[in-house]
Amino acid sequence: MSEIGYQGRLEFITTSKIYGWLVNKSQPELECLVDLYVNGWFMGTYPCNEYHEALASLPGHKGFGVFNIPLPPDLLGVEDCVVDIRIHGTAASIPNAPIVTSLHRAIIDTALSGMTPERKTLCRTALAETLNLTKRARNRVEDPRLIRPAPGYEEAELTIGAFLAHQLHRLGAARDFHLRSAADLLRFLVRHADRFNLADHAWCPLPADVTAFLASGEEDAGGMFRSRLLAEYKEQVLGTASQPTGTAELSNLVHWMFGKARLPKTALAAEHADYLNGPAALTVEGGGTAGHGLLSRFYVEMHAMDDALGSKLALRDDKALFVILLSISLWLVRWNLDDLFLPPAVRALFDRRIQHAGREWSGLGYFFSFLDIPGAEGLTLDGLRRRQEAAAVTHDTRRPAQGGGNGNVQGGAPTGGVNLFGYFDGSTGISRNALFSREILAGAGVPVTMPPVVLPQHHATEALYPVNLIHFGIIGAPGDMVNHGMERFAGAYNIGFFLWETSLPPRSSLLTLELMDEIWTLSDFCAQGLARHFHGPIHVVPNCVDERATAPAPEGADGAGRRGDRPFTFYFCFDARSWYTRKNPLAAARAFRLAFPPDDSSCGDVRLLLRIRYRASSRSVADTAHRLQLDRLARLDPRIVIRDQDLPYADSLAEMRNCDCYVSLHRAEGFGYTMAEAMMMGKPVIASRYSANLDYMTDRTGFLVDGRERFIEPDEYIDVTPGAAWFEPDVAAAAAAMRRVRFDEPEARRRAEAGRELVRRTLNRKSVQDLYVTRLNAALEAARGRRSEVR
């Protein structure tokens, strides 16, 4: 039979069959035959007589031209073999034959032969996430300051690292755990490690003896190894209701350890990893496959836990096997767990060199080339793993400033830049501080980098400035630094921009302070409190008041000095997440009712307007009690108006501009933005004679209310240190101040004008920019000097 006039193609060599088609264009009614050769050995002749609708359109053909050759048992192994399909009786191979194949390629081709749009999406998504997201980077710097022994735990059975002690106080768990015994430390970790606020890509810093203790254990009566961590996790988290055993029990532990608690891999017992990596005991029914030995117990459990895999792809489906292995393996690479649970046999599948279309590919690249992924020819498992390498951070003291100042900065632009870390969503006071710093640095011509939390590939050679300005919360800063990568802070000159509103900083802030070289804060009050535990340089660096507060009210608006028909309005606004007990609106309500009794007609038309953001927030029993008492007073007196609708910043300024007097009977403030804004507008301000506002408020520029300092009760504020104090303003004195503002208009106007002049002179953008530049230049010199000493 001549090969001229034939048309066909070898489509796939899968794990169970050889598939393709052949037709004779000259005599389409004749049945075609093909010969199978493996490594040159003739294996048999097979008819091309199965139907496929795509062939029915060929002229004179009825669609019966497909050959479907069952693979002889054990034909394909890990070694390459040459499979050739020839036109029967000739030496002519059909198109795409011969193929150099093996079990590895056959598994991939099997997946490609069953590829659906849904499966394509699943595979493409898994690759995209691995290429673009760093879930957990490799080789992260483990700062020794985080795992060194914490003071006060010298007699503990295991090392209590500074980070663990920090988390104990941050979570308020010192009442339930003491950490001195190994068993208590274990219970604390199992109960609270998933609340340490560590990001997906971070590992929890634990001393080596702690991880060794967690991984140690013994075999139970059934021969299953029980680590101490597994036993405690099963008791506290899994409970005794379902009692999962064996593989499911261990897989749940792994998901909790690495997906929630972020414990280091050394905390997992080697026996557990070995067990999960053992072959899965799948029951093969109806001639199905057991995954060709590629499915471990861990892979089977991962498949069951993932809805996208478990509900749509069956483990015994040959066409689904590679997709399942690929999805789970790329997940392991993203989470830096491939060294624990990616078996050598699966690695070999992805790394297999495949000859195709005159080129050589990795198994991974070969598969994705059929999914039209750009650059698929370069894909390798090691290449994907290298994308997870932690950034190589350098702090270059010689790095020059890019660009110059705006010409208005005294002393010139700094000779280097700054790395700005913080929250930038603007929803809290801390994030507002960070945004202010960014604006001030930009206005001063200071070069700024803002390193992201996740370390993507393009930061693999990340060059940072030698000075970090850190706007994290003083309590959560160590976790935030771990999330950003401690390599960005090790070796740099770290300036913490922190504030705390009580006379003593909390115990949960001690590690934060130890990680800093210098502290900036917003007020002298904060500086004095932080100096109790920080012995390095502390500088008061206030923020400027937003220029929008200085803008005049629109022509004809109430805020232009005419109240119109509205009552004389005392005003206070705050965020309830900053605690009712600290902001103390209840004192303002009580003072208002004392100053202007509801049945006293001589008081005129007055009201107290309270703007409370996140009004329903309750932080403790004492905080809730404060809110409920305030609500009761508001119900009793309709002149006390509470509004809780969140306003854009410009609208909140407009509301303040329409008031007649701003009132803040706070118990403590770190800066007091709203008081400064009201003063900037020329409003009379009544405020407690305590804390940060005393930096810019005197009896000449405001109405200060006397009172007494008192100790703070444990549940009145977050993480109260014994002996910490704040202020209790005198309600009667506040009421007297309210009446004076209401009925002594000349004096109210005089103090308001004096306050506006003072705030505009001292808290303007130019003054703050000058201070930033001066302090940053000094910090840069300190960083250079320290580098010289190291050399």
Helices and strands as residue ranges (DSSP letters): E 6-13, E 17-24, E 32-38, E 41-48, E 50-51, G 53-55, E 64-70, E 81-87, E 99-101, H 103-113, H 117-132, H 144-147, H 162-170, H 182-192, G 193-195, H 208-215, E 217-219, E 225-227, H 228-233, I 234-238, H 246-256, I 257-261, G 265-267, H 270-276, G 291-293, H 297-305, H 307-310, H 318-334, H 338-341, H 344-351, E 353-356, E 359-362, H 363-369, G 376-378, H 381-386, E 394-395, E 418-422, H 429-443, E 448-449, G 457-459, E 463-464, E 467-471, H 477-484, G 486-488, E 493-497, G 507-509, H 510-514, E 518-521, H 524-530, E 538-540, G 547-550, G 558-560, E 568-575, G 576-578, H 580-583, H 585-595, G 601-603, E 606-613, H 621-636, E 640-643, H 649-657, E 661-664, H 673-680, E 685-688, G 691-695, E 703-705, E 707-711, E 725-729, H 731-743, H 745-762, H 765-790
